[in-house]
Amino acid sequence: MDLMGNVLIIDGDEARRQQLETILSFMGCQWQSGAEEDCLAYLDAPNQVSAVLLGDLASTTEAALLAQFARVPFISCQPGEPSQRNLIGILEPPYSYEQLTRLLHFCQSFNAMHPALQGSEHSQTLLRLLVGKGNAIQSVRLLIEQVASKDANVLILGESGTGKEVVARAIHELSPRAAGPFVPVNCGAIPGELLESELFGHEKGAFTGAITARRGRFELAEGGTLFLDEIGDMPMPMQVKLLRVLQERLFERVGGSRPIKADVRIIAATHRDLEQMIIAQTFREDLYYRLNVFPIETPPLRERADDIPLLLQELLNRHGAEHKAWLRFTQRALESLMQHRWPGNVRELSNLVERLLILFPNRIVDVKDLPSKYRYGEDVWLEEGPVTELAERDALIQVLSEEFEQGEEPLADPFSQVLPEEGVNLKELLSDLEVGLIRQALEMQDGVVARAADMLGMRRTTLVEKMKKYGMAARDM
């Protein structure tokens, strides 16, 4: 289980150090260990340490390390209460696999939230996903620029997959709080009974299983931005508690009584219609107006089809680096993708790009390579061209063979005949043949296009396209 990249143990107690090393080895973690003077060099190396286990250090030394390396998560083996943001928790004896696993997961969350440990390339990729020339996405970018420098609460509305978190991260990256953490919380993915502890933290013994005190997302977001995704899924009791925090900028841990100041910016997002939820009394009206200080609506992808080529390029750059492959789309494939309705929006487009990179690495993708639901219009007919040509050839063989019914032996292959000296207009010949066969199929199937298409060995959409091409209707029988 690869929880952390590299865990550093700073402890002068050799017996305890060996015990922690044994647990980490069992967990599959990489680790370095030693006394304080032996380990400082590891901390000075950027991004080499994912978590630090502190042993028997003096309280002043521990506090100095926490302050000096504020972007590294620490776990202390000394009893007490976490006093700084990067002191994730206390590891209490007897040291166990379960306890250490839980604390390392918290360290992992800290690293994911802290901008110093997020690649700047990742942040730039997020911002670039707001590409587009249409009025809708230009308006979103303008709103982001206008509100980023303020500390006002922002409510991002839009369908699932439209990039609401991308907008939230862009606001954070352009704000004066960019040096602080960006902490996302999916309110719909956390059970209601655990959401309060997740947001506000808890004290030791607050409930069964709370064997140590733990910081909540509000504390982890101190000085930065807290992103409350799917706020419409938050239970009503939690809405009341969140409203109090927004009003007073104070909160308490579960099981605690000490008020903690909340110096965070709140950005919320939802795909739900909150105004309808207020009418249905499933969302508090006062909370809605607290959050909806500055609304931003992300447009669905179907309303910005012209931006799809630019989005594809950004997604290919990102997924191509991950899969070490490239991909190109033909113009017909691009036009077909631009006709799709994209119910899953940008997320659906991203998933499609990754799928195609896996299926067709270092290739050019045409319409026929797209999954069937992404093929549209004339491109479908073109994709079926070779199959249709074979069917036409077989039918023409049959028609020409009928010329020999009056006693002459038919040729094995009429196409082996020598062309007359005056030549033939093959295009007109095949067109006349195709029109005649379509009329016959429609007559035999009482004008039912779907059954006529089955009889001709083609898709219904292909037959409809051919009928349009020749100006035919089902009544032309």
N, C-alpha and C positions, 0 to 999 in steps of 0.2 A: 504494500500500500504506500504509494508515493505521496505522503502528506506534504512534505516540505523539501526544498532543494537542499539545504544544508543547515543543520541545527548546531549551534555553538553552546557548549557547556562550560561555564566559568565557575569553578568550585575548587576550593582547597581541600575539601574533605574527600579523600581518595575513595573510601568505601561507598559513599553516596554517588560519587561520580561514576563508579563502575556499575552501580545499580541502574542509573539513568542510561548509561551506554547500552546495557543489556536490553532494556525496554525499547530503546530507539532502534537497536539492531533487529529486534523481533518485529518491529513495525515496518521495517524496510527503509528507514530514514538514513540519510548520510549525516555524519556528525563529526565534529572536532571538539576536543576537550582539553582542559588544563587549568592551571591557576591563572589569576588575573593578569599577571605580567606576561604570560605566554599567549594570551588570547586577544589582546588589544589590536594586534596587527590584522587579525581577521576582520574586526569591526571597521577598521580604517579602509579596507578594500571595498569599493562600492558594489552593492548587489551580490556580495559573496555569502552573506548570512541571511537566512530567512526567518530565524527565530533564535532567541538567546535564553538559556536556562541559567538563572543566577543562583549560586549556592550561599555559602556563609560569608557574604560581604558585609562590611559595616554599612549602616543605613546611609551615612553621608556619601560613601563610595557608590552605593547603588543609585542614589538620587543623582549623583554627578553623571554616571553612565547613561541613565535614562534621559537626562537633559541633553547630553552631548550627542547621543544617537537617537534623536526624537523620531526618526523615520524607520526605526527597527522595532519590531514587537518583542517584548521581554516577558518571561515567566519567572516569578520568584519562588524560591523554596523556603523563604523566611515568612513566618506568620505576620499577619497585618492586613491592611486594606489597600487596594490599588489606589495610588495617589496621583499618578500621571497617566495621560491618555495612552501612551505606548506600553504601560504595564498591564498586560492583558489579564492576568489572574495569578492566584497563589496555588502552587502545587504542594499539597499537604501530605504528610506520611500517614499510612503506608502508601508509597508511590505505586500507582497501578496503571495498567495499559489503558483502561477506559478513561481515567482522569486525564492522563497526558494526551490521549487522542483528542479529547474534547477541547483542551486548551490549544493544541496545535491547529485544530480547525479554526479556532477564533483568530489565531495568528495569521492563518491563511486568508481569512476574511479581511483582516487589517491590511495585509499586503495588497490585496486586490483593490481595496478602496483608496489607498494612498497614492497620490499622483507621482511621487518620486519613484515608486515601484511599478508604475504603469509606463510602458514604453511611449515615448512622445510620438512615435510612428503610429501607434494605435489611436491616440487622441486625434492625430491629423487625419487618419482614415475615417474616424467618426465624423469629423467636420466636413470632409470631402463628400460624404454620402448625402449632403444637402445640395449637391450639384443640381443644376437645371436652369433652363432659360425661361420657363413659363412664369406667368404672373403669380400663380399660387405659391410656388416655392420661393420666388423672389420676395413675396410678401412675408413669408415665414422668416427668411434671413434678415429682412429689415426689422421685424419685431424683435428678433433675438438681439440684434445690435442695439436697439433702443432700450431694452430692459436689462441687458447683461450688467451694466455698471451700477444699477440700482439694487436695493436689497428687498424689493417687493416680492410677495408671494406670486408664483406663476402657476396657472392651471393649463395643462396641455391636453387638448381634446383631439380625438381622431380614432379611426378604425384600428383594429389590431394589425400590427405589421407596418404601420406608416412611418415608423421612426421616431416615436415620442421620446424614447430614451436618448436617441441621437440629439434631438433638440435640447433636452435637459443638459446633457454633457456639454453641448456647444455653449449654452448660457453660462455654465460653470467655468469652462475654459476661458471665456472672454471676460469673466468678472474679476473684481479685486480679490475674490476668495479662491482664485485658481491655485494658489499655493497650498490651500487646505485640501482635505479629502472630499471626494465625491462618493457618497454612501447611498446605494440604491436599496430599496426594500419593496418587494412585491407583496402588497397587502392581501392579494387573493391567493397566494401560494402558502401562506403561513396560517395554521389553524387559529381561530379566534382566541382560544384560551392561552395560546403561546405568544400572540402578537404583542401584548403589553410588555412581557419580559423582553421580547426581541427589540422593541423600540426604546424602552426606558431602563433595561437592565434589572438585575435583582440582587438582593443581599443574601449572604450565606444563611441557609435555613429558611428562606422565604417560602419554600414549598418542597415537597418530596423530590429529592434529586439535586437540590440546590446546595451542593457540598462546598461551593466556593462562591464568593461574590463575582458578579460579571457586569461589565459595562454594556449598555444598550447602544442602539444605532445613533441615538441623539448624542451621546457622549463621544462616540467614535467620529461623528461628523463635526465635532467642535471646530469652529473657525472655517468650516467649509459648507457643503451643500448636502441636504438630505432629500433624496428623490423618492417620493411615495408613489410608486407605480400601482395602477389599478386601485385607486383610492375609492372607487365606487363599490368595491368588494369588502370594504372595511365594516365590521359589525358595528351596530349602533352604540353599544356600550363603549367601544374604543373611540368612536367619533366624539363622544362627550369628553373623554380624557385628552384627545388630541386638540380639541377646541380650547381647552383650558391652557394647554402649553402654548398655543398660538397667541392667546390673549395675554398671558402673564409672563411668557418666556421663562418659565420655571417648571420643573418636574421632579418627581421622586422615583427612586428605584422601587420595584416591587418588594415589599417587606421592609422598606426603609422609611424614615421620617425626615431626613435631611434634604431640604430643597437644593436642587442643582440648576444652575443657570444654563439656558439653552442658547448658545451663540451660534445658531445655524440659519442658513437660508432654506426655505421650504419650496420645493417644486413638486407639484402633484400632477398625475396624469390618469386618464381613464378613457375607455372606449364606450362607456355607458352614457346615457342621456340623464345627467344629474337633475335637470329641472323636472323631468318626468318622475324620477325617483323621489324628489321632494313632494310631489303631488301624491305619490303612493306611500309617503311617510316611511321610506326606507333609507333616506339620506337627510341629514339635518340641514335646514335652510341656513342657519347661522354659520355652520361650518363651510357651506358652499360659498357664502359671500366673503368669508375670511380667506379662502383659498383662491377665489376667482378675482383677485385684484388685477391681474394682467393675463387675460386668456390668449392662448395661441392655438389655432386649429391646424393640424397637419392634414394636407390634402391626400385623398386616396390616389393610388398609382393610376387608376383608370382615367383620372382627370388630368394627368400629366404624362400622357403617352409619349409626347415628343421628347421627354427627358430620359426615356428608356435607354437609348444608345449611350448616353453619358453615364447613367447608372451602371449599365453593363460593364463599361470600361473600368469604373472604380471597383466593382465587385470582382472582375477578372484579375485586377492588380492584387487585391487582398487574398482571394482564394488561390490564385495562381502561385503566390509566394508560399502558401501553406502546402500545396500539393506539388510544388516544383514542376509546374506544367503551364502551358499557354493554350489559348483557345481563340479562334476567330469565327465570326458569324458572317454568312453571305448576306447580301442585301435582302434576298427573299426571306431568309430566316428572321432578320430584323423586322421586316414589315409584318411578318406573321405574328411575332411576339408583341408588336405594337397594337395588334387588333384584339389581344386577349384582355379579359375584364379584370384579371388579377385580384380575386377576392382576398388573397393573403397578402396583397400589397408588396412592399419592398422585401419583406421577409420571404415571401414566396419566390420572388425573382432571385434572391440570394441563394435559396435552396436549389433552384433550377440550375444556376451557374455552377454550383459545387457538384451537383449530380453529373452535369455534362463534362466537367473537368475530369471526373473519375472515369466516365464511359469513353470519352474521346480525347485523351490527353494529346496535346501538340498536333491538333488537327483543325480543319476548317469545318464548321457545323452548318449544314444546309437544313432546309425544312424537313426532309425525310428523317433527319437525325433527332428532331425534336419529339418529345412525347406527344401522342396523338391529340391530346386536348389543347396543345399549343399550335396546331396547324390550322391555317385559315385560308379561305378564299381560293383563288386560282392556283395557289401553290400546292393545294391538295391534288388537284387535277394533274399538275405538272409532275408531282411526285409519283403518280400512278401511271405516268406515260408509258414506260416500257411494258408493263403488264397489259395495258389497254391495247398497245400496238400488236402484241402477240394475239390477243383475242380477235382483233380486226383482221389480222393475217389469216387466222384459221377460218374466219367467216368468209373471207374473200376466196379462199381455196375452195370452200364448199360451193359458193355461188358460181365460180368459174367451172367447177366440175360438172354442174348441172347442164352446161352446154353440150355435154357428150351423152346425154340421156337417150338421144335418138339413134342408138346403135353404135356410136363410136366409143371406143375405150377411153376412159379418162386418163389423163396423165397422172403419174404419181405425185407430181408437184407442179401445178400450173405455172408457178413462178419461174420454172426452168425454161419456159417457152422463150423463143427469140422475139424481141420487141419488133413491131412493124416498123418499116422504114420511116413512116411519117411520125412515129413516136406516139406517146400517150401523155395526157395531163394527169399524173399520178395523184396530185393533191385533190383535183376535182373528182377523180374516180373513187378515192377513199372517202371523201366527204359525202358523195352521193350514196355510197354503200352504207356509211354510218347512219345517215338520215333514214335510209330505208329500213335498216335493222332496228333502229330505235322505234320507228313507227310500228313495225311488226310486233315488237315486244310490248308496246303500249296497248295495241289492239288485243293481243292475246291475254293481257292482264287487266283488261277493262279500264285502262287509263290509270291504274294504281302505280305511281312512279317507283315506290319502294320495291314492289314485286318485279317490275320491269327491270330495275337495276340488278336484282338478284339473278334474273334470267340472262342478263348480259355479262354477269360476272364482274360487276363494278359496284362501288359505293353509291348510295342514293345521292350524296352531294356531288359526286362526279357526274352522274347522269343529269342532274339539274343544271350543272355548269355547261354541259354539252348542249342541252336543250336551249339554254339562253344563247349559246354561241350561234345556233342555227335558227334562232327566232321561233322555236317550237313551243307549244303548250300542250298540256295533257289532252286537250280537246282536238288537237291536230292528228286524228287517228284515221 
